[in-house]
């Protein structure tokens, strides 16, 4: 459109990454006084699929909510990550424990305390499935755009007798 308007000599193109817009001003002030009234603006819009992943990033979900979210969005996952994540979300078993020890030196009265909290998490029917730290997404980020491979970090936490899941887009 900019070439069709023959505005290379007096026009200018501005980009705003925060609002995802590109604005071409055809009567800019590059070649003298311009009124900056003749414009064309392109706004890059997110696809519904990417918007869903973006809106739920860093959002805590129960085990059931996370399993349903993964099941509903299986087409967006790359390779074997879909079945792996779904199995992790539906079969995770986690326990936590605390080891506490105390040592006192009689010679000078020094006390050393050790507090160690540990979490034992397993997944799979037999508990042998390794819980992944990351998973891959294959999405078109912008409407009418190309597809991209994205990495998301999987996080989980034992809370209130259950497991909370969330992910963070990298």
C-alpha positions in Angstrom: 0.0 0.0 0.0 2.9 2.4 0.8 4.4 1.8 -2.7 1.0 2.3 -4.3 0.8 5.7 -2.7 4.3 6.7 -3.9 5.0 8.0 -0.4 8.7 6.9 -0.1 10.0 10.4 -0.3 7.6 12.1 2.1 6.1 9.3 4.1 7.3 7.4 7.2 6.5 4.1 8.9 6.1 3.9 12.7 5.9 0.7 14.7 4.6 0.3 18.2 5.4 -3.2 19.6 3.4 -2.7 22.7 0.1 -2.2 20.8 1.3 -4.4 18.0 0.6 -1.7 15.3 2.4 -0.4 12.3 1.3 3.0 11.0 2.4 4.5 7.7 2.0 8.3 7.5 2.0 9.3 3.9 2.2 13.1 4.4 4.9 13.1 7.1 7.3 16.0 7.6 10.4 14.3 6.0 10.3 16.4 2.9 9.0 19.7 4.4 5.8 20.6 6.1 3.4 17.7 6.3 0.0 17.6 7.8 0.3 13.9 8.9 -3.3 13.2 8.1 -3.1 10.5 5.4 -2.4 7.3 7.2 -2.7 3.5 7.0 -2.6 1.4 10.2 -2.1 -2.3 10.5 -2.9 -4.0 13.9 -1.5 -7.5 14.4 -4.2 -9.5 16.2 -3.6 -12.6 18.3 -5.3 -15.8 17.2 -8.0 -17.2 19.6 -5.7 -20.2 20.2 -2.7 -18.2 21.3 -5.0 -15.8 23.3 -6.2 -18.8 25.3 -2.7 -20.0 26.1 -1.6 -16.4 26.9 -4.5 -15.6 29.2 -4.0 -18.8 31.2 -0.2 -18.5 31.5 0.8 -18.3 35.2 -2.8 -19.0 36.3 -3.1 -21.7 39.0 -5.4 -24.6 38.1 -6.6 -27.6 40.1 -5.5 -31.0 38.8 -8.9 -31.5 37.1 -9.0 -28.0 35.6 -5.5 -28.5 34.2 -6.3 -31.9 32.7 -9.4 -30.5 31.1 -7.5 -27.5 29.7 -4.8 -29.8 28.2 -7.5 -32.1 26.8 -9.4 -29.1 25.2 -6.2 -27.8 23.6 -4.4 -31.0 22.5 -4.1 -29.8 18.9 -1.8 -26.9 20.0 0.7 -29.3 21.6 3.7 -30.5 19.6 4.6 -34.2 19.3 4.2 -36.6 22.2 3.8 -33.7 24.7 0.0 -33.9 24.4 -0.3 -37.5 25.6 2.5 -37.0 28.2 0.9 -33.9 29.7 -2.5 -35.4 29.8 -1.2 -38.5 31.6 0.8 -36.4 34.1 -2.2 -34.2 34.8 -4.5 -37.2 35.4 -2.1 -39.6 37.3 0.2 -37.4 39.3 0.8 -38.5 42.9 2.8 -36.3 45.2 3.8 -36.4 48.8 5.9 -34.0 50.9 7.8 -34.6 54.0 10.2 -32.9 56.4 13.5 -34.0 57.9 14.6 -32.1 60.9 17.8 -32.6 62.8 19.7 -30.8 65.6 23.3 -31.0 66.7 24.8 -29.2 69.7 28.5 -29.0 70.5 29.1 -29.3 74.2 32.4 -27.6 74.2 31.2 -24.1 73.1 27.4 -24.5 73.1 27.0 -24.0 69.3 23.7 -25.4 68.0 23.2 -26.4 64.4 19.7 -27.0 63.1 18.9 -28.6 59.8 15.4 -28.3 58.2 14.9 -30.2 54.9 11.6 -30.3 53.1 11.2 -32.7 50.2 8.6 -33.4 47.6 8.2 -36.8 46.0 6.1 -36.5 42.8 5.4 -39.4 40.4 3.1 -39.8 37.4 1.8 -42.6 35.3 -0.2 -45.7 36.2 2.9 -47.3 37.8 4.5 -44.1 39.0 7.4 -44.4 36.6 6.5 -41.5 34.3 8.9 -38.5 34.5 7.2 -35.2 35.0 8.5 -32.8 32.3 9.9 -29.4 33.1 8.8 -28.0 29.8 6.5 -28.7 26.9 6.2 -27.5 23.3 3.4 -25.7 21.6 2.9 -25.2 17.9 0.7 -22.1 17.3 0.0 -19.3 15.0 0.4 -16.3 17.2 -1.1 -13.7 14.8 -4.1 -14.0 12.6 -3.0 -14.8 9.0 0.5 -15.3 10.3 3.0 -18.2 10.3 3.1 -20.9 12.9 5.7 -20.8 15.7 7.1 -23.3 18.1 6.8 -22.0 21.7 8.2 -23.5 24.9 6.2 -23.5 28.2 7.5 -24.3 31.6 5.3 -26.7 33.6 5.0 -25.9 37.3 3.1 -27.6 40.1 2.7 -27.2 43.8 1.2 -29.3 46.6 -1.4 -27.2 48.3 -4.4 -28.0 50.5 -4.2 -31.8 50.0 -4.1 -31.4 46.2 -1.9 -30.4 43.4 -2.0 -27.0 41.7 -0.7 -26.7 38.1 0.3 -23.8 36.0 2.6 -23.1 33.1 4.6 -20.1 32.0 5.2 -19.2 28.4 8.9 -18.8 27.7 
